[in-house]
Amino acid sequence: MKRFLTIMVGIILIEISFTVGSDIQGSSSNSSLEMEETASSQADIIVNKYRVKDGVLQYKKWNETQGAWLKSEWIEVKEAKMH
C-alpha cells in the first residue's frame, strides 16, 4: 500500500508540473505566440491520464492536440520494482 501511495503521489506531482509549465508558457508575451505557431506544425502531444478504479491504478492515453482519447479502454498499471 505504501508503494502504491508513493507511485500515486509521484504521478500527481508529474501531472501538476506539466500543467504549471504549460500555464507559464502561455502567459509570456510575443515569444509564446511564436512558439505556439511553430508547435502547430509538429507532432501531437500525448499524455497519460490516471485513475483508481476498484483499488486498481489505471491509465489512458489522451491526445492534447486533438482533445480525444487514443484508445477506449483503460490499462492497469503494473507495479514497478525499485531496487
N, C-alpha and C positions, 0 to 999 in steps of 0.2 A: 504494500500500500504506500509505503514511504517513497519507493522508487517511482510509482505511478504519479504521486503528487509532485515529485521533483520534475518529472517529464512534463507534466501539465503546466507547471509554473514556467519552465523554460520555453514552452511553446507560446504561452501567453505573452511573455516578455518579447519574444521574437516578433509576434504579430503587432504588438504595440510599437516596437521600434520601426517597423516598416510603415505603419500608419503615421507616426510622428514625422518620419523622414519625408514622406510624400507631402505632408502639410507644409513643412518648411520649404520644400522646393516650390510649391505652388504660391507661396507668399512673397517670393522675390519679384523684382520689377521686370525689366526688359530681358535679362538673361534667362529667366524661367520661360518666357514666351518663346524664345529661340529654341530652348531645349524641348518644349512641347511640340513645336513644329517639326523638328528633326526626329523626335521619337515616334511620330505618327507613321513614318515610313519603315520602322523597324518591326521586329517580331512581336507577337502578342505577349503580354505579361500574364504569366500563370502563377497562381498562388495556391497553397494548401489551406483549406478551411477545416477546422476541427470541431468535434462534438463528442459528448459522452452519452451513450445510449445504453441503458440497462447495465451500467457499470463498465462498459467497454469503450475505450478511446477509438474514435474513427476519424477518417479524413476523406476529403473530396476535393478534386482539383477545380478551381474557379478561374475563368478567363477574365481578367480585369479589363482588358481592352474591349471585348465584345459584351461583357456583362452576362455571361452564361456559363453553366456547368459544362465540363468536358465530358463527363460520364454521369449516368443517372444514379448509380449505386455508390453507397458509402463503403470504404475499405477499412478493415480493422488494422490498427497499428500494432505491429508485433513488438514485444518488449526487447529493447536493445541491451546487450551485455556490455557492461562497463568494467574494464579491468584497470 
